[in-house]
Amino acid sequence: MAQKRVHYSIGTGMGGFGGAGSGGSDEAARIAAWVRDAFTATTVGGVTVFDLTS
């Protein structure tokens, strides 16, 4: 049975993730900042990816 959990987050914008001018809401920016601060970024094919399973 699927657990319906998010396993990865893809960073966008300046600075790799949820930067100013990314066009998202304040809540999205807060979530992006939490992911950036709580998880390790890895670059795959020039894209910033955060593994949320660790």
Number of C-alpha atoms within 10 A of each C-alpha: 3 4 5 6 8 9 10 11 17 16 21 15 12 11 10 15 21 23 16 11 8 13 11 12 10 9 9 13 17 12 13 20 14 11 19 18 10 12 15 13 19 14 12 8 7 7 13 17 21 21 15 14 9 8
